[in-house]
Amino acid sequence: MIFQTTLKRSVEIAGIGLHTGCPITMKLRPATSGTGIVFHRIDGPLPVSIEAVSANVVDTRMATVIGRDGVSVSTIEHLMAALSACGIDNLHIDIDGPEVPVMDGSAATFVAQLQQAGIRQLERRRKYLAVRKPVTLVEGDKRVSIIPSRFFRVTFDIDFAHASIGQQHRTIKVSEASFRTEIASARTFGFYREVEYLKANGLARGGSLENAVVIGDEGILNPEGLRFSDEFVRHKILDAVGDFSLAGYPILGHVKAVKSGHDLNHKLVEKLLASPDCWQLVEAAEEEALPAIGIGHRAPIAALALSEA
């Protein structure tokens, strides 16, 4: 956790787009320190590079979409969540279509591919965005806030007027291990009546029971059922991890969300970044952290000695 990272080798991931239904291939390539996560649309006459940061978000209605010069990449949140949880700071992502492949509707495939490729430590130290004062946004019955914490933690509450969902609550201290075992395999979800409406309007063309939990009037339509009894709130946490990674730095703070979604998550990130009195950049001090970690072991964030960047 002291130094920035990238992948040890390139990896290719292919699937269909949730909204276009078109086949899409991505190639994830190692990058140098300070690069960040950069998507490259390579299907046009000239490649267009789009850094995965909040300032480049152009749409949050159906997914988190980043764009530049009229070119965009949609549905980045699941991949971004996997990169964030696995601690990958720098990466080039070549993509030949307008959206990240939906895979099975979760981040599990991305996590598995990242682990198979391996993570390489780079020479530059990692900086963290440490929250110093609370920041809150409220829109009707939706609310999201971030408060100081020594870790990155997400607490989420949802409430749907459907017997298959109802009220669900979960909190997690985000780490590679906790994300992989508790969050990564939670799938995106939607109501059957909404899916049919979206398809009629040219959206969700790639959506199916193979890449989403679909809820009918009488219950879950997927024959295999749910992966967790609270899979819905777990997926909301997955989305939030991806959305908050667009702050541009790993966060030391506790996100508390009630009925939030991509739009409100993005607005809070923007509000946080626009409030420099509420945060500061810090970096891990290697010489102080190593005795607590042990040579060759990655430390939890709490074990790191932090100094002002």
Salt bridges, closest charged atoms under 4 A:
ASP43 OD1 - ARG41 NE 2.74
ASP59 OD2 - ARG61 NH2 2.76
ASP69 OD2 - ARG68 NH2 3.72
GLU77 OE2 - HIS262 NE2 3.35
ASP89 OD2 - ARG126 NH2 2.62
ASP94 OD2 - ARG29 NE 2.75
ASP104 OD2 - ARG227 NH2 2.95
GLU139 OE2 - LYS267 NZ 2.83
ASP141 OD2 - LYS259 NZ 2.90
ASP157 OD2 - HIS169 ND1 2.96
GLU176 OE1 - ARG298 NH1 3.54
GLU182 OE1 - ARG170 NH2 3.41
ASP217 OD1 - ARG193 NH1 3.78
GLU224 OE2 - ARG187 NH1 2.72
ASP230 OD2 - ARG170 NH1 3.07
ASP230 OD1 - ARG234 NE 2.61
GLU231 OE2 - ARG187 NE 2.76
ASP239 OD1 - HIS78 NE2 3.29
ASP239 OD1 - HIS235 NE2 3.33
ASP239 OD2 - HIS262 NE2 3.75
ASP243 OD2 - HIS262 ND1 2.85
ASP263 OD2 - LYS267 NZ 3.07
ASP277 OD2 - LYS133 NZ 3.87
GLU286 OE1 - ARG125 NH2 3.91
GLU287 OE1 - ARG125 NH2 3.62
